[in-house]
Amino acid sequence: MKTLTPLTLLAFLWLSRKVTGFSQSFFVRISDTDRSFTSGTVIGTMNVPSRSNCITECLRIGSCLAVNIGPEADNAVTCDLLSDIPVSPMRNLTVTPGIDYFEKTCQTMFYPTMATVYLTEGYKVVQNSILIDDNRGRTYVFNLSDTYETSSLEYESTGSSSDQRQSMAGIILADGVREVSVIDGMVRCLHHPYSDSPPTPCSGLKPVTSIFGTDDINALLQRYDGNVLLGFGHSQVTMVNVTLNETWPVVGTIDLSPGNQTPGWTDIPRGVVAAAWFVKQPNSFSTAILITRHYYVVYDFVNDAILKRGHLCPVIVS
């Protein structure tokens, strides 16, 4: 029996939505192959002719949020319908040969590229809110409650075509804040002094590889306990010490591959594409929003714990 790839499944679901009126949700595999959610709440188990039939059965049930598909035997595929999703894909998905986990998400049509703390014109932090840019330069305001439930995700504005930052972070130093951003594979740094003086360049543009030792950097975030800049790649975090001079040494790397995570980093998801601190109280920088292609997490850096996982599903503007 032919096995459908994730892209084929997505195409199938798009067709199903157009023909039968299903909501605009898609099923994606959020982790490696042969990993399943064995501790999930199973609301139904059946044998179906194909993987796509398992997806269809889940779409028929409003409470079905995910599926374990497999193994396959005697021209039939085992299909588990699940009413919950794992809080931590890195910790809660189990290696299970022949079984794949697929999750319903409405985030597939949204392409987040950068997240930042929401600042007013007077550089005051708007608590419980972050700004998220997508791949077309549109900015959305993401608001969460104190218990990390989504309050709203609304379109804010569209930037100029010249502003093509893929990631940005602010590093607090003794003489001001360093605004570090990545633009088309180059690192830019601006110095914002604590006085009323205008910002000035810290240095010229430098290739990402010259700072991080790799070009696989998709998101930036200042570490909560110092002046270290975290550069998120697909399966690795590179840590750079931002100093007052122009020499920023790499001070460590963290492997995010399943089974190889460093203690204290076990719940960091792979594939982070945007990151920003979630500020509930003034000067409180221990909880961050980490966004991947298909979901986001509210992550507690101090305790290495995911406090919430969900999907970003704004109304896409043209």
C-alpha positions, 0 to 999 in steps of 0.5 A: 500500500502506498504511504502518503507523505506529510505534503500529500496529506496536506494536499489531501486535507486542503481538497477535503476542506474545499469539497466537504466544508471542513474547517481550515485545519491541517495535519502535520508531523511535528517530530521525527518519523516513528514517534507517537503520543502513547500517553495521549487520551485515545477516543477511538481505535480502528483499522483503516485502508490508508493513512489518509482515511485515519485523518478523515476519521479524525476530522469527523469528530470535533474533539479529535485533535491528533492521531497516531497512525500505524503500524501497517499490516494486512492492507490495513493501518491502525488508527488512534484518534486522540483528544489531546496533544503533548505539551512537550513534543521533545519529552512526551513523544515516544519512539515507536517503530512504524507509528507516526504522530500527526497533529491538527493545526491551523498555523500551517498557513501562517509563516512567522519569521520574527517575534519581539517584545511589544514596546511603546514609542517611549520604550515601555514594555506592553505586558502580556503582549508580543509582536510577530512578523510574518514572511510578507512583512505583516505584523501581528499583536499576540496577547496572552492572559496571565495563565498563558491562554491566548487572548487575541492574535490580531493584524497590526500593520505592514512594514516597508519592503526594505525592512527584511529582518529575520530575527532580532534581540536586545542585549542589555549592557552597561552603556545601553542596549545592543539591538542585534538583528539578522538581515539576509544572512548578515548580522546588524548591531545598533547601540541604543544609549541610555541617554536621549542620544540617537542609536548608532551602529555598533559595527558594520554588517557581518556574516552570520557565520562569522558571529555564530560559526554557522548560517543556521540561525533562525531566531535570536534571544538574550539569555535571561541571566546575562549578556549572552545571545542565543541563536536558534538553529533547527537542532542547535542553540549557539550561545554568543557573549555580547561584549562592549567591543566588537569581539563576540566569542561563541561560549557554548552550543546546545544540541537539541536532537532527541535523546541528546539534549543537555540537562536544563534544555530538554524541553526546548523545541527543535525548529524555532523560527522566532523567539521573544520574552513574554513579560507579565511583570516589569523587568521579568525575563524568565519566560519566553514565547518560542515559535516553530513552523507549526506551533508555539510554546510558552517556555520557562527557562529557569525551570526548563518547562513548557507552560503552554503549547498551542497554535498561532492562527490569525486571520491572514490579511492580503 
